[in-house]
């Protein structure tokens, strides 16, 4: 594995201290020993140091290599070991981990940036290579005495005066201790200040739970003084309902099963009020590790809990239906500061009406409810409630009272007094009116409705008549009239093998021995096949003596579920067979180390005392060291959510075994432990490691170029990597100056010479020419040996450069494709989605033409979206199949998700005729991707390069595939949206228009009149209403019949509609033979003109009316009312005026109009 900073690759298994000096050549020893950069190699599996150069040994004040190699991890601090353990998985993935550590060579504080990387040897063993970079400044997290020796940029020389060095070190240590003591005193003062002024409650208790000390914030939360709370046990002010959970966690903390815990619990304050708090407790131990005190931090979350409860109720309200939001002042009249815009739809008032000066909300409340509402508001406010609910009647804008449900939140200031109220109001009038009817029918149909649209049956036990719903019959393939409603019919359909069991279960429920009847059985369909059904029912009516009289139930088709259950049983059997075949020991363990399940024993021998029983602690089967190690990795897996892998030794039946353990988190409390015996593998590794020649393997196989040169710059030695990369052998380098030939030009040669002579341990990227003349991207650094010779270290970074460039291009494509995808999902317009997509794709890929072809029912393949360069012809609107641009025989392959990738049509296996067609349409390279919607071929995404051949990159194909999938989603969303719009328009029309006359119905007339009335109030303009009534229509019906009467109403409605000219005018069927017309911005003169046109249109119909007492054809009587609306009048008053005018017209002899 290659180190990303040095490029070093070590293929050996382990560094053996006994043969390092024997195997290192004098040149290599000098090279690494002379480096002023600390470098060392560490075996993190055996926790042993393998090698370190002089600069690294100086950091630990170790002079000789043997002194370091004889130690086990003593120079490395515990914090560094933990960091490396946590980074183990990153090492094994080939990543470089960086960390800054502080060392203290000879009493000096030295900060070192360490780069850790994992090196793989030829046989797969891994060790860790560490390269350190000494920072120029001292670390600031440790006190630095001014007279303490400062680190230098050189190592101590061989001739350092030892006595003087010891004296200096002792003097520095005394000075350092004095400054540390002063720093600790200052730290204590700062801590006490932070403790007392912290906004979070902080407390210290003994192991019995008695409070020893706490800060002001804690006292304020609980309401006690410092004297009152002294030595009070935390159990005394804990809420009883939360105490058990707190005590359980507290005992686990004292037992050492956890280091800390956090809990949300309730406290009883001194005044009896309940306080919600978030408590975090940790343990304080003495120098021996024994628990001494507990340290707690308490945060007041009462407001959060109240807000959470209120938000849940608010969410329920908004989910329930239209809700009007009010904000009232906390005054006696409840002055409205804000009301939501939907108040008009619910209560008929404009929002401005509530907030105008002088308006009071209480004036709208029904007089019988006002005092009750006032008392409830006052009581809840005084009790300190965060919210409350009310129901009362409120006057609608049309004058009638509506029942409202009001959920009110009390908003309080810092002093606890209410500042205002926030209410969520719903109209529940219909609920109030239908509660009685619903209560009567609820018992009868509630259980049936639980079927959620599945088959429903209703059995009269006394007559054996059964009502089967159409859905029940349809599930079996029958039409509604193909099955009779009888028990014998159902009995005949039940599978013979299930019939006795079903009747037994049914009889138990009829006798009252079960709460409900539940059964699964097979039932015959119309085609003779059987389906599995789930049947559930309940007796809803019994006779006075308790005999069942009526039972209602529902029936669900569970055939698919039965198939899935069978498949799951087969899958479980397969999984069990696989578990029995693997050699690993598989155990399920919880976070407390208790074995919950013994999944597979594998080929692992169990230690003495272990058995396959569950609920056995790992401490009962493993040594304390191994159990602690396993518990550590179990907790790591649960906390990080990542797999943990480690190896260990274990003695079983007197023999030493090596095991590899993998721990995978299952959920927040459980892990799966997999143990594998790797004894044979370890023994093989130990045998092989003795046979390696360490430095020779480094020099021969390290994936970096090494060149040793003398003081005159002549190359003395190169390694195999340099020979393979540049192509010249060592003899060729020694015969002539190949450095000139390896440079691209003379200027580059001098630049390379300057880099070699600089010897500054810095890497520089250079272009190098190989023996074949190719230019490579390389990176070089040079080090100088003590004898004047140098070592140039280089590596081929061409692949890295290509990867970096590819990554930059891929990132650019990803960003652009992401933007296109986002725009697709932001629009529901299909044309916009398609045109945006093809335009962006062409810009991203820099190609000539991008098309979207959609397949019509005739499979013609019409081009519906296109983006094309100006130089090339457009194919928009063409049929791709008819034009021959798509081979119809390949449509099935597209439907199967296949992609057509053609980089050059003239060098492909395409049919000759197809190539000619493509060439005619200027296509040279093409990429065709299917657009599938619900596994059906909706269309094709076609990318065409016209100017020249083009090799489509895998990243381009991958990204276009993703984009075609996103297009399919966008297309489906757009089509669903269009269908929804169409359905909504149809429903809106049905809800607002009369089916017979196709005019607006009475409900829409009332809504529109309120709307125009309010608009005319704002504009202070005229509003006119005409009420029309067909003269002697009852006699018409008696004479010609009701069908003719309906035809007459429809034709009169059409005539009225022709007389209405303006879009704002509205004609409606007001009731029976009566019609109404709303004329905004119309005075009495204009209304009379419209009335005359209506009469003319109706007269032109010449509809015969022999029973009429005034004319032999149909005539109308019309009443006209006109007014300028204001807040003192209402729309109903205008309607009443028009109605009186209508009756006046009838009194005047009919077939005329009268204006009020």
Secondary structure, 3 states (H helix, E strand, C coil): CCCCCCCCCCCCCCCCCCCHHHHCCHHHHHHHHHCCCCEEEEECCCCEEEEECHHHHHHCCCCCHHHHHCCCCCCCCHHHHHHHHHCHHHHHCCCCEEEEEEECHHHCCEEEEEEEEEEECCCCCEEEEEEEEECCCCCCCCCCCCCCCCCCCCCCCCCCCHHHHHHHHHHHHHHHHHHHHHHHHHHHHHHHHHHHHCCCEEEEECCCCEEEEECHHHHHHHCCCHHHHCCCECCCCECHHHHHHHHHHHHHHHCCCCCEEEEEEEEECCCCCEEEEEEEEEEEECCCCCEEEEEEEEEECHHHHHHHHHHHHHHHHHHHCCCEEEEEECCCCCCEEEECCCHHHHHCCCHHHHHCCCCCHHHHECHHHHHHHHHHHHHHHHCCCCEEEEEEEEECCCCCEEEEEEEEEEEECCCCCEEEEEEEEEECHHHHHHHHHHHHHHHHHHHHHCCCCCEEEEEECCCCEEEECHHHHHHCCCCHHHCCCEHHHHHHHECHHHHHHHHHHHHHHHCCCCCCEEEEEEEECCCCCEEEEEEEEEEEEECCCCCEEEEEEEEEECHHHHHHHHHHHHHHHHHHHHHHHCCCEEEEEECCCEEEEEEECCCCCCCCCCCCCCCCEHHHCCCHHHHHHHHHHHHHHHHHCCCEEEEEEEEECCEEEEEEEEEEECCCCEEEEEEEECHHHHHHHHHHHCCCCHHHHHHHHCCCEEEEECCCCCEEEECHHHHHHHCCCHHHHHHCCHHHHHCCCHHHHHHHHHHHHHCCCCCEEEEEECCCCCEEEEEEEEEECCCCCEEEEEEECHHHHHHHHHHHHHHHHHHHHHHHHHHHHHCCCHHHHHHHHHHHHHHHHCCCEEEEEECCCCCCCEEEEEEECCCCCCCCCCEHHHHCCCCHHHHHHHHCCCCEEECCHHHCCCCHHHHHHHHHCCCCEEEEEEEEECCEEEEEEEEEECCCCCCCCHHHHHHHHHHHHHHHHHHHHHHHHHHHHHHHHHHHHHHHECCCCCCECHHHHHHHHHHHHHHHHHHCCEEEEEEEEECCHHHHHHHHCHHHHHHHHHHHHHHHHHHCCCCCCEEEEEECCEEEEEEECCCHHHHHHHHHHHHHHHHHHCCECCCCCCCCECCEEEEEEEEECCCCCCHHHHHHHHHHHHHHHHHCCCCCEEEC
